[in-house]
């Protein structure tokens, strides 16, 4: 999903509820960086099963991204 599409699709009220229900704490991020804006990793890995081997799984509980409107490299 593009950053613009994510900003249009998501709102902080719904995102905050979903993150809270999943036990994840988001320190900062713009709506374009919320976890729901990304492809499902299981689908991505399954599509490339001939190229990758799953060795484990990482389930983040704390996420720090660039604040909304801030360039990630700043």
C-alpha positions in Angstrom: 0.0 0.0 0.0 1.3 3.5 -0.8 1.9 6.0 2.0 -0.8 8.2 0.6 -3.3 5.3 0.5 -2.4 4.4 4.1 -2.9 8.0 5.3 -6.4 8.0 3.6 -7.4 4.5 4.8 -6.5 4.6 8.5 -7.4 6.8 11.4 -5.7 7.0 14.8 -8.8 6.0 16.8 -9.1 2.6 15.0 -5.3 2.0 14.8 -4.8 2.7 18.6 -7.6 0.2 19.4 -6.1 -2.5 17.2 -2.6 -2.0 18.6 -3.8 -2.0 22.1 -5.7 -5.3 21.5 -2.6 -6.8 20.0 -0.5 -5.8 23.0 1.7 -3.6 20.9 3.0 -0.2 22.0 3.6 2.4 19.3 5.9 5.1 20.4 5.7 7.2 17.3 4.7 6.8 13.7 2.7 8.4 11.0 -0.4 6.6 9.7 1.6 5.6 6.7 3.8 3.5 8.9 1.2 1.6 11.0 1.6 -2.2 10.8 -1.7 -2.6 8.9 -0.2 -0.7 6.0 2.3 -3.5 5.2 1.7 -6.7 3.3 1.1 -9.9 5.4 4.5 -11.4 6.0 3.2 -15.0 5.8 1.8 -14.3 2.3 5.0 -12.7 1.2 7.1 -15.6 2.5 4.8 -18.2 1.0 5.0 -16.6 -2.4 8.8 -16.9 -2.2 9.0 -20.3 -0.5 11.5 -21.5 -3.1 13.9 -18.7 -2.1 13.6 -18.5 1.7 13.6 -20.7 4.7 11.7 -19.6 7.8 14.0 -19.8 10.8 11.9 -18.1 13.4 9.3 -15.4 14.0 9.7 -12.0 15.6 6.6 -10.5 17.3 7.3 -6.8 18.2 5.7 -5.4 21.3 7.3 -2.0 21.1 7.7 0.0 17.8 9.4 3.3 17.2 9.0 4.9 13.7 9.5 8.4 12.4 6.7 10.7 13.6 4.0 11.7 11.0 5.4 14.2 8.5 9.0 13.6 9.6 11.5 12.1 7.2 12.7 8.7 8.5 16.4 9.5 8.0 16.2 12.8 10.0 
